[in-house]
Amino acid sequence: MKSTENILYILGAGFSAPVGLPVMSNFIFKAKDLFAREPEKFAYFREIFKEMDRMSKAKSFIEYDLLNIEDVLSVLEMKSTVYGAGSKRMSKMFRQFVADVITAHTRPIEICNDGHWIWQVFGANAPLPQYGMFLANILKMQLLVEEQSNRSRFLEIRKSDRLVRNYSVITFNYDMILENALTHLLLTSWNRPSFKIDRALDKGQTLFHDPLTLHYAKLHGSCDDPETIITPTWNKIRFDSHNKAWRMAFEMIKSANFIRFIGYSLPDTDNYFKYLLISALNESYNLKGIDIICLDLDGSVKNRYDRILKFREKRFVSFDIAAYLRKLSGGIPEEPYGTAMAHHMSNLERVHDSFMEKPGED
């Protein structure tokens, strides 16, 4: 009997970039545009911007980027650690600021009940459907759709029995793209299956104990819980919730047979993750391959991976993540199921291997 393979996806900012969410370099500009549109709703932004103006004084003595949200949050974190109460208030406000800006730029999934079944199940506003397909693949879903002459009717979601792989995900992103995709899928189906996302691993828990659960470690926190938001550069695992997420990530890396970095540039500022990677790989017992897909215009990303990851079975592709996600919508396996069609969301491995070999081909 073939053994189950554990495949770990590690997602960076490039994974979410096709959706148009703010990234670190343009975050402040997006926030100011949002404040200009809705000044009453986001009135507290004014205090944030004033604090940033006060922080500019140090630029006379040292180089740092006030337009980069990571630098700003790191400075506030240091100040709140040293001085406490008053600075902690600003640090807390800034976390809320990060969460509000990302949430405001997160588009809802819009369904279309007429036309192709994919539009009804995953939404019609590209590129969000591709994220839903990615989620459905890693949760190994089977979708039952009744296809009639002029429209399709989504019936239910089941667990596909075709795959013998376990998927897990680590992300550095604050956004809720995958959580929103799952919520939409469950609300759209009539049978309301028990698929879920688990973002923490308690002591004594093991990975893959529930076939309907995706283990999803959000190492920098999440915008639905602003208190958990942290920077890549400072004081990473202060909170118990972070300990649980990082514990989960450690177990994911340790047990992975294949690791796939998607849209993650392995920045020098993220030393904490490098140490996590080293400590977990020290206990790895059967790692077979590492794949990296990340747009790399000047070769610096590949150089960082080559410097840090000496694993021989490593492949690197510099390409747009949107192209990787788009390929998931083609060639979905299907078979008759009574009066319906059963669509097996099981083409991720074929798509991934094809993309690694020929990334520019559809």
C-alpha positions, 0 to 999 in steps of 0.5 A: 500500500502506498504511504501517505505523503505530507505536502507543505505549502509556505505562502508569502506576500506574492501568493496574495498579490494577484488579489490586489491587497496592500503590500508592505511597500504600498500599505501607507499609500493605500491607507491614506486613500482609504482615509480620504474616502471614508474619514469618519469611519476611519477617524483614528487613522489621523492619530496614526499618521501624526505618530508617523510624522513624529517618528520621522525625526530619527531619519536625521540620524539613521536610515529607515523607511516610514513608508514600509509598514514593517519598519513602523510597526517594529519601532512602535513595538520596541517603544511599547516594550520599553515604556509600556502603557501609553506606547502599548495603546499606540501599538494596539491601535496600529495593529487595528490599523493594519487589520482595517486596511487589509479588510477594507481592501478584501473583495467579497466573493461574488457568485453567478448562478447562471453559466458555468458551475465554477462561477457559482461554486467559487465566485465570478470575480477573478482571481478569487475563484482560483483561490477557492480551487486551491483550497478545495484541492488541498482539502481534497473536496469532491463537488457534486453539481447538477448540470442542466441545459441552461444552468448548473446547480451546486448540490453538495461537498464531500471528501474525495477518496482519490488522494493519499496526500496530506496538505498543510499550509504556513502563511506570513500573510495577515489576510483572510483569503483562504478562510473566506473561500471556505466560508463561501463554499460551505454556505453555498452547498446545501449539505453544510459539510464539516470542513474547517481550518485550524490555526493552532496546535495545542500540546498533545494534538497531532497533525492530520488527525481530522481528514476534514481539517486544514492545518493553517499556521499564520505566523504573523497573525491574522486581520480577523484578530488584530491582537495577534498581528506581529512584524517579521522583525521583532518579538515574534512569539510573545503571545500564547496564540503565537506559540501554538501557531509556531508549534504547528508550523514546526510540526508541519516542517518536521513531518513534510515530505515535500515543501513548496514555497509560493510567493515567499522571497525569504527576506533577510529580516525574517530570521525567526523563520529561518531558525524555525526552519533549521530547528524543524529540519533537524528533526525531519526524517523523510524530506524528498523535495523543495520547490520554490515559485517566486517572481525574481526579477534580479536573481536576489531571491534565488541567491537567498534560497541557494545560500540558505537551503543546501538541499539537493532536491530543490527547484526554483521557478521565477514566475507570476503566482497568478499563472500558477493559480489559473492553471488549477481551473483546467482539466478538473477530473469528473465522473457521473454521479446519479443525475449530477457530475462529481468534480474531484478537486484533485488536479493540484499535483498535475498542475504543480508538476507541469508548472515547475517544468514549463511555467509559461504554458497553459 
